[in-house]
Amino acid sequence: MKNLILICIIGLLAYYGVSYHRYMNTGVIHVDPRLETLVEDWKSEMTLHNINYEDEYNRIRRIDITSDYGVTNTAGKCNFTTREIGISNIQISKGYYTTKTVLWHELGH
């Protein structure tokens, strides 16, 4: 009986371990359409310079344009808990290169 319980516990731990690994590596679900070309540029630059980015990139769930988070002068935010990257809409209004700089910085986390 103890062996059966031990096998069940090991089976559950293995199941949750595999499930968690799959959850962490399912890839990006949503990229804001206004940022898609910048994200693709970043990916092509990483590939061009032989930098393996895929494992870290696949752990991101969302890349969005967001409000200023209630704090002035916040350019972007990388939330490791929710696995989201947010770029402030104020930075978007500043232009292409500012947006590119902030997005690439956040993708580097």
C-alpha positions in Angstrom: 0.0 0.0 0.0 2.8 2.4 0.9 4.5 1.7 -2.5 1.2 2.5 -4.3 0.9 5.8 -2.5 4.6 6.6 -3.2 4.1 5.8 -6.9 1.0 8.1 -7.0 2.9 11.0 -5.4 5.9 10.6 -7.8 3.4 10.4 -10.7 1.7 13.6 -9.6 5.0 15.5 -9.1 6.1 14.4 -12.5 2.8 15.5 -14.1 2.9 18.9 -12.5 6.6 19.3 -13.4 5.9 18.6 -17.1 2.8 20.8 -17.0 4.7 23.7 -15.5 7.5 23.3 -18.1 5.0 23.3 -20.9 3.3 26.4 -19.5 6.5 28.3 -19.2 7.6 27.6 -22.8 4.4 27.9 -24.8 5.5 31.2 -26.4 4.0 34.7 -26.8 0.3 34.7 -27.0 -0.2 38.4 -27.9 1.9 41.2 -29.4 0.3 44.6 -29.9 0.0 45.1 -33.7 1.8 48.5 -33.4 4.9 46.6 -32.0 4.9 43.6 -34.2 7.5 44.9 -36.7 9.8 46.1 -33.9 9.6 42.6 -32.3 10.4 41.0 -35.6 13.3 43.4 -36.1 14.6 42.4 -32.7 14.3 38.7 -33.5 16.1 39.1 -36.8 18.9 41.1 -35.2 19.3 38.4 -32.5 19.5 35.8 -35.3 21.9 37.9 -37.4 24.4 38.1 -34.4 24.0 34.4 -33.5 22.3 35.1 -30.2 19.9 32.4 -29.0 16.9 34.3 -27.8 14.1 31.7 -28.3 14.0 30.1 -24.8 13.7 33.5 -23.0 11.4 34.9 -25.7 9.0 32.0 -25.4 8.5 32.7 -21.7 6.9 36.0 -22.5 3.1 35.9 -22.7 2.1 39.4 -23.8 3.8 42.5 -25.3 1.4 45.4 -25.0 1.2 49.2 -25.1 0.0 50.3 -21.8 -0.9 53.4 -19.7 1.8 55.1 -17.7 1.2 52.9 -14.7 0.2 55.9 -12.6 3.9 56.9 -12.4 5.3 59.7 -14.6 8.4 59.0 -16.7 8.0 55.2 -16.7 9.1 54.1 -20.2 8.3 50.3 -19.9 7.9 47.5 -17.6 8.9 43.8 -17.7 6.7 41.8 -15.2 8.4 38.5 -14.5 5.4 37.2 -12.5 2.8 37.7 -15.2 5.4 37.3 -18.0 4.2 40.5 -19.7 6.1 43.4 -21.2 4.4 46.8 -21.3 5.5 49.9 -23.2 4.1 53.2 -22.1 1.9 54.9 -24.6 3.8 58.1 -23.8 6.9 56.5 -25.3 5.0 55.5 -28.4 4.0 59.1 -28.9 7.7 60.1 -28.8 8.4 58.3 -32.0 9.8 55.2 -33.7 13.4 55.2 -32.2 12.2 55.9 -28.6 9.7 53.0 -28.9 12.4 50.8 -30.4 14.9 51.6 -27.6 12.4 50.9 -24.8 11.0 47.7 -26.4 14.5 46.3 -27.1 15.5 47.2 -23.5 12.5 45.3 -22.1 13.1 42.3 -24.4 16.6 42.2 -23.0 15.4 41.4 -19.5 
